[in-house]
């Protein structure tokens, strides 16, 4: 977040408040930052609004506890935290709002290609062809790229230096994964019929 230099300095320590009110104020600051952000907020950014002795992790835990029973929650995604609606309320949101463009609407094959990219990144189109036994269309790659689920990685060191593909933070958010280490193991993917090693 960009800081407006004309605003007064934020009192992070709040020494004029008793400890319990200080903690509550830090908690509300974290809540405000998460509420205002459209993307996950890293620990370092949250640490800028609380005192030096404050634990961001404990503050986020307390905020999560405060939200228990509410329609939204704090989720840890891609090395940061974000507010999101609890999955149980997805049908209500779809019924009340036009969220058609936000839905992924991916075919099984699209998901399998995403899984292959996630497990084998950085990977070229030829690498995907080796996995699936057929050419992966530029159109499919373009659709996944347009939805910001994949991005281009480093150029391959092979002849012609083809582009490689990697997943993005938006991929992690869309599939509710805190990090790539949280991908299901390959056996689980094969059991679900989404083998990325076909």
C-alpha positions in Angstrom: 0.0 0.0 0.0 1.3 3.4 -0.9 1.7 5.8 2.0 0.6 9.4 1.7 3.5 11.4 3.0 1.2 14.4 4.0 -0.7 12.4 6.6 0.5 12.5 10.2 2.7 9.6 11.5 0.8 6.6 12.7 1.2 6.0 16.4 2.1 2.3 16.3 3.0 1.8 19.9 -0.1 3.4 21.6 1.7 3.8 24.9 -1.1 6.1 26.1 -3.6 3.2 26.1 -3.9 0.4 28.7 -2.5 -2.9 27.3 -6.0 -4.5 26.7 -7.2 -1.4 24.7 -3.9 -1.2 22.9 -4.3 -4.8 21.8 -7.9 -4.1 20.7 -6.8 -1.1 18.6 -4.1 -3.1 16.9 -6.7 -5.8 16.2 -9.0 -3.3 14.6 -6.2 -1.8 12.5 -5.4 -5.2 11.1 -9.1 -5.8 10.4 -9.3 -2.4 8.6 -6.3 -3.2 6.4 -7.6 -6.6 5.5 -11.0 -5.2 4.8 -9.6 -2.6 2.5 -7.3 -4.9 0.6 -8.4 -6.9 -2.5 -5.4 -9.2 -2.3 -3.6 -11.0 0.5 -1.7 -8.8 2.9 1.7 -10.0 4.0 2.9 -10.1 7.6 5.4 -7.3 7.0 2.6 -4.9 5.8 0.4 -5.7 8.8 3.4 -5.2 11.1 3.5 -1.6 10.0 0.2 -0.8 11.8 1.0 -2.4 15.2 3.6 -1.9 17.9 7.0 -3.5 17.9 6.2 -6.0 20.6 2.9 -7.1 19.0 2.6 -10.5 17.4 0.8 -10.2 14.0 0.1 -13.9 14.1 -1.6 -13.7 17.5 -3.6 -10.6 16.4 -4.8 -12.4 13.3 -5.7 -15.5 15.5 -7.7 -13.2 17.8 -9.4 -11.6 14.8 -10.3 -15.0 13.4 -11.8 -15.9 16.8 -13.8 -12.6 16.7 -15.2 -13.6 13.3 -16.3 -17.1 14.4 -19.9 -17.6 13.4 -19.8 -14.7 10.9 -20.4 -15.0 7.2 -16.7 -14.2 6.4 -13.3 -15.3 7.7 -9.6 -14.5 7.6 -7.8 -16.9 5.3 -4.0 -17.3 4.9 -3.2 -17.3 1.2 0.1 -16.8 -0.6 2.1 -15.7 2.4 -0.5 -13.2 3.6 -4.0 -12.9 4.9 -7.3 -11.9 3.2 -10.9 -11.6 4.2 -13.2 -14.0 2.3 -16.8 -15.2 2.5 -17.2 -18.6 4.0 -17.9 -21.3 1.4 -21.4 -22.0 2.9 -22.5 -18.6 1.7 -21.5 -19.0 -2.0 -25.0 -20.0 -3.1 -26.5 -16.9 -1.5 -23.9 -14.6 -3.2 -24.6 -16.2 -6.6 -28.3 -15.8 -6.1 -28.1 -12.1 -5.1 -25.2 -10.8 -7.3 -23.9 -11.0 -10.8 -20.7 -12.9 -10.2 -20.6 -14.8 -13.5 -17.3 -13.3 -14.5 -15.7 -14.2 -11.2 -16.5 -17.9 -11.5 -13.7 -20.0 -12.9 -15.9 -22.2 -15.1 -13.0 -24.5 -16.0 -13.3 -27.9 -17.8 -11.8 -31.0 -16.3 -9.0 -30.8 -18.9 -8.3 -27.1 -18.0 -8.0 -28.1 -14.3 -5.7 -31.0 -15.3 -3.5 -28.6 -17.3 -3.4 -26.2 -14.4 -2.4 -29.1 -12.1 0.3 -30.1 -14.5 1.7 -26.6 -14.5 1.5 -26.3 -10.7 3.3 -29.6 -10.1 5.9 -29.2 -12.9 6.6 -25.5 -13.1 8.3 -23.9 -14.8 7.1 -26.0 -17.8 7.0 -25.4 -21.5 4.1 -26.3 -23.9 6.3 -29.2 -25.1 6.6 -30.4 -21.5 2.8 -30.3 -21.2 2.6 -32.2 -24.5 4.8 -34.9 -23.0 2.5 -35.2 -20.0 -0.8 -35.3 -21.9 0.3 -36.9 -25.1 -1.1 -34.2 -27.2 -0.5 -30.5 -28.1 -1.9 -28.0 -25.6 -3.5 -25.2 -27.6 -2.3 -21.7 -27.4 -6.0 -20.8 -26.9 -6.1 -22.7 -23.7 -2.9 -21.2 -22.5 -4.2 -17.8 -23.4 -7.5 -18.3 -21.5 -5.6 -19.5 -18.4 -3.2 -16.5 -18.7 -6.1 -14.0 -19.2 -7.7 -15.2 -16.0 -4.4 -14.7 -14.3 -4.2 -18.3 -13.2 -0.8 -18.8 -15.0 2.0 -16.5 -16.0 5.2 -16.8 -18.0 8.2 -18.1 -16.2 11.8 -17.9 -17.1 12.7 -18.8 -20.7 13.7 -22.4 -21.1 17.5 -23.0 -21.5 16.7 -25.3 -24.5 17.2 -24.3 -28.1 14.9 -21.5 -29.2 14.4 -20.5 -25.5 10.7 -21.3 -25.4 8.5 -19.7 -22.8 7.7 -21.6 -19.6 4.5 -21.3 -17.6 4.1 -21.0 -13.9 1.0 -20.6 -11.6 0.3 -17.2 -10.0 -0.9 -15.9 -6.7 -4.4 -15.7 -8.3 -4.2 -19.5 -8.9 -3.5 -20.0 -5.2 -6.4 -17.7 -4.2 -8.8 -19.3 -6.6 -8.0 -22.8 -5.4 -7.8 -21.8 -1.7 -4.1 -22.8 -1.3 -1.9 -20.9 1.1 1.2 -21.9 -1.0 2.3 -24.5 -3.6 3.4 -26.7 -0.8 -0.3 -27.2 0.0 -1.1 -28.8 -3.3 -2.6 -32.3 -2.8 -0.1 -35.0 -3.3 0.0 -36.6 -6.7 -1.7 -39.8 -5.5 -4.7 -37.9 -4.3 -4.9 -36.1 -7.7 -4.7 -39.5 -9.5 -7.4 -40.9 -7.2 -9.6 -37.9 -8.0 -9.1 -38.5 -11.8 -7.1 -35.4 -12.2 -3.7 -37.0 -12.8 -1.1 -34.5 -14.0 1.3 -37.3 -14.9 -0.9 -39.1 -17.4 
